[in-house]
């Protein structure tokens, strides 16, 4: 899964940057597993979460599956899907994804 994401990101990076970006194919469930905090104050963290939800829902073409799972353990930074891969895999297994 990580390799697929890596090569998809490489392909996306080669294209011009747009604000409309990719949208998942119709009929495909899209789950959000994200870090809860941006490392700022609580107001900044709230703004960060709200913007991440909006972007995830846009990518899901308005059909973001519930629940959104937030990584809020110590050390959950933007790279947590790799640095905490066992945690991420357990969450995805709970969705029966993989």
C-alpha positions in Angstrom: 0.0 0.0 0.0 2.8 2.5 0.9 4.6 1.8 -2.4 1.4 2.4 -4.3 0.9 5.7 -2.5 4.6 6.7 -3.1 4.4 6.2 -6.9 1.0 7.9 -7.1 2.5 10.9 -5.3 5.4 10.9 -7.7 3.0 11.0 -10.6 1.0 13.7 -9.0 4.1 15.8 -8.3 5.0 15.7 -12.0 1.8 17.4 -12.9 1.0 21.1 -12.5 -0.4 22.0 -9.1 -4.1 22.7 -9.1 -6.5 23.4 -6.3 -9.1 20.9 -7.6 -6.6 17.9 -7.3 -7.4 14.2 -7.4 -10.7 12.7 -6.4 -11.2 9.0 -5.6 -13.1 7.0 -8.2 -16.9 6.7 -7.6 -18.0 3.8 -5.4 -14.7 3.6 -3.5 -14.9 4.1 0.2 -12.5 6.7 1.5 -11.4 6.7 5.1 -9.4 9.5 6.9 -6.7 8.6 9.4 -4.9 11.8 10.3 -2.8 13.4 13.0 -4.9 15.5 15.4 -2.6 18.4 16.1 -0.5 20.7 14.1 1.8 21.4 17.0 0.4 24.8 17.6 -2.1 26.1 20.2 -5.6 24.7 20.5 -7.1 27.3 18.2 -4.5 26.5 15.5 -5.1 22.7 16.0 -8.9 23.2 15.6 -8.3 25.1 12.3 -5.9 22.5 11.2 -8.4 19.6 11.8 -11.2 21.5 10.1 -9.1 22.1 7.0 -7.9 18.5 6.9 -11.5 17.2 7.1 -12.6 19.6 4.3 -9.7 18.5 2.1 -10.2 14.8 2.8 -13.9 15.2 2.0 -13.1 17.0 -1.2 -10.7 14.1 -2.2 -13.5 11.7 -1.3 -15.8 13.6 -3.7 -18.0 14.6 -0.7 -18.5 11.0 0.5 -15.9 10.7 3.2 -16.6 7.5 5.2 -17.0 7.6 8.9 -15.5 7.6 11.4 -12.5 9.8 10.9 -9.6 8.4 13.1 -7.3 10.9 14.7 -3.8 9.9 15.9 -3.3 11.9 19.0 -0.7 9.8 20.8 2.7 11.4 21.6 4.8 11.6 18.4 1.9 11.6 16.0 3.3 14.0 13.4 2.5 14.2 9.7 4.8 11.2 9.1 3.0 9.0 11.6 1.6 6.7 8.9 5.2 5.5 8.3 6.8 6.1 11.8 3.8 4.4 13.5 3.0 2.0 10.8 1.7 -0.7 13.1 -0.8 1.7 14.6 -1.9 2.8 11.1 -2.2 -0.8 9.9 -4.3 -1.7 13.0 -6.7 1.2 12.2 -7.0 0.1 8.6 -7.6 -3.5 9.6 -10.5 -2.2 11.7 -12.0 -0.8 8.5 -11.3 -4.1 6.8 -9.1 -2.3 4.3 -5.9 -3.8 2.9 
